[in-house]
Amino acid sequence: MSGSGAKKVVETAVKATKAIDWDAMAKLIISDEARKEFANLRRAFDDVNQQLQTKFSQEPEPIDWEYYRKGIGPRLVDMYKEAYESVEIPKFVDTVTPQYKPKFDALLVELKEAEQTSLKETERLDKEIAEVQELKQKICTMTAEEYFQKHPELKKKFEDEIRNDYWGYGPQQ
């Protein structure tokens, strides 16, 4: 990797690292297995970042051709110098990201929709849990009338059964 190309990669990696809110993501994780996987992902990400920052951010040391000319001989050193300078490291051209960027963006939209759906469902379930907790506390002292006020559909069902002379056993008419 060329020096300037490596620097760009390192700079991009540093920006990406700063943009990731690891703590916020960690708060969203519920299961222990997911926490372990998340910790492994973060450790791997940090390892790659450290390698990028150390290995590829350094410029190669310039070769002291004169030193080698004195010890080996100018003809052989000139031949190596010419070969060394003729080596061209091609610039990296990213052909993969443009293919997957639309898919990734679509997945992000889908993720946001799923998140909103999940939040609405969580809110609904929290309300239902609160109602059940309240009912659990009041059930010992609650009268049938109080219960039917909260659940008028059950009162109607029971009244219909009584009206139709159905008492919960035998064939329903």
C-alpha positions in Angstrom: 0.0 0.0 0.0 1.4 3.4 -0.9 2.2 5.9 1.8 -0.6 8.4 0.8 -3.1 5.6 0.3 -2.3 4.2 3.7 -2.7 7.6 5.3 -6.2 7.9 3.7 -7.2 4.5 5.0 -6.0 5.4 8.5 -7.7 8.8 8.5 -11.0 7.1 7.3 -10.7 4.5 10.0 -10.1 7.1 12.7 -13.1 9.1 11.5 -15.2 5.9 11.5 -14.1 5.0 15.0 -15.1 8.5 16.3 -18.5 8.2 14.6 -19.3 4.9 16.3 -21.2 5.3 19.6 -20.2 2.0 21.2 -21.8 2.8 24.5 -25.2 3.6 23.0 -25.1 0.4 21.0 -24.1 -1.6 24.1 -27.2 -0.3 25.9 -29.5 -1.7 23.2 -28.1 -5.3 23.7 -30.3 -7.5 25.9 -28.9 -11.1 25.9 -25.6 -12.2 27.4 -24.7 -14.0 24.2 -25.2 -10.8 22.2 -23.1 -8.9 24.7 -20.2 -11.4 24.2 -20.5 -11.1 20.4 -20.6 -7.3 20.7 -17.5 -7.4 22.9 -15.7 -9.6 20.3 -16.7 -7.2 17.5 -15.5 -4.2 19.4 -12.2 -5.9 20.2 -11.7 -7.0 16.6 -12.5 -3.5 15.4 -10.0 -2.0 17.8 -7.3 -4.4 16.8 -7.8 -3.6 13.1 -7.8 0.1 13.9 -4.6 -0.2 15.9 -2.9 -2.1 13.1 -4.0 0.5 10.6 -2.7 3.3 12.7 0.6 1.8 13.4 1.5 -0.4 10.4 0.2 1.7 7.5 0.5 5.2 8.8 4.2 5.3 8.7 6.1 6.4 5.7 8.8 3.9 4.6 12.3 5.0 5.5 14.2 6.3 2.5 16.9 4.1 1.1 20.5 5.4 1.5 21.7 4.4 -1.9 25.1 6.0 -1.3 25.8 3.7 1.6 25.1 0.6 -0.6 27.2 2.0 -3.5 30.2 2.1 -1.2 29.8 -1.4 0.1 28.4 -3.3 -3.0 29.4 -1.3 -6.0 27.6 1.4 -8.0 26.5 -0.7 -11.0 24.6 -3.3 -9.0 23.1 -0.6 -6.7 22.0 1.5 -9.7 20.4 -1.5 -11.2 18.4 -2.1 -7.9 17.6 1.6 -7.6 16.2 1.7 -11.1 14.1 -1.5 -10.5 12.9 -0.1 -7.1 11.9 3.2 -8.6 10.1 1.5 -11.6 7.8 -0.4 -9.2 4.4 1.3 -9.2 1.9 0.3 -6.6 -1.6 0.7 -8.1 -4.1 2.9 -6.4 -6.9 1.0 -4.7 -10.2 1.3 -6.6 -13.2 0.4 -4.6 -15.6 -1.5 -6.9 -17.5 -3.3 -4.1 -18.9 -0.4 -2.0 -21.0 1.1 -4.9 -22.6 -2.3 -5.4 -23.5 -2.8 -1.8 -24.2 0.8 -0.7 -27.9 0.8 -2.0 -28.5 -2.5 -0.3 -27.0 -1.3 2.9 -29.1 1.9 2.7 -32.2 -0.1 2.1 -31.3 -2.3 5.1 -30.9 0.8 7.3 -34.3 2.0 6.3 -35.7 -1.4 7.0 -33.9 -1.4 10.4 -35.4 2.0 11.3 -38.9 0.8 10.5 -38.3 -2.4 12.5 -37.0 -0.3 15.4 -40.1 1.9 15.3 -42.4 -1.1 15.2 -40.5 -2.7 18.0 -40.7 0.5 20.1 -44.5 0.7 19.5 -44.9 -2.9 20.5 -42.7 -2.4 23.6 -44.8 0.5 24.6 -48.0 -1.5 24.1 -46.6 -4.5 26.1 -45.4 -2.1 28.9 -49.0 -0.8 29.2 -50.4 -4.3 29.2 -47.9 -5.3 31.9 -48.9 -2.3 34.0 -52.6 -3.2 33.6 -51.9 -6.8 34.7 -49.8 -5.6 37.6 -52.6 -3.3 38.7 -55.2 -6.0 38.2 -53.0 -8.4 40.2 -52.9 -6.0 43.1 -56.6 -5.2 43.1 -57.9 -8.7 42.3 -58.4 -9.7 46.0 -60.6 -6.7 46.8 -62.2 -6.1 43.3 -65.9 -6.7 42.8 -67.4 -8.2 39.7 -68.9 -4.8 38.8 -65.5 -3.1 38.9 -64.0 -5.9 36.8 -66.8 -5.6 34.2 -66.4 -1.8 34.1 -62.8 -2.4 32.8 -63.9 -5.3 30.5 -67.4 -4.6 29.2 -67.0 -7.2 26.4 -66.8 -10.0 29.1 -69.9 -8.6 30.8 -71.8 -8.7 27.5 -70.6 -12.2 26.8 -71.7 -13.5 30.2 -75.1 -11.7 29.9 -75.6 -13.3 26.5 -74.8 -16.7 27.9 -77.2 -16.2 30.8 -79.9 -14.9 28.4 -79.4 -18.0 26.1 -79.5 -20.3 29.1 -76.0 -21.5 28.5 -74.1 -22.2 31.8 -70.8 -23.4 30.4 -71.6 -27.1 30.1 -73.5 -29.2 27.6 -74.1 -28.3 24.0 -74.5 -24.6 23.2 -77.8 -23.7 21.7 
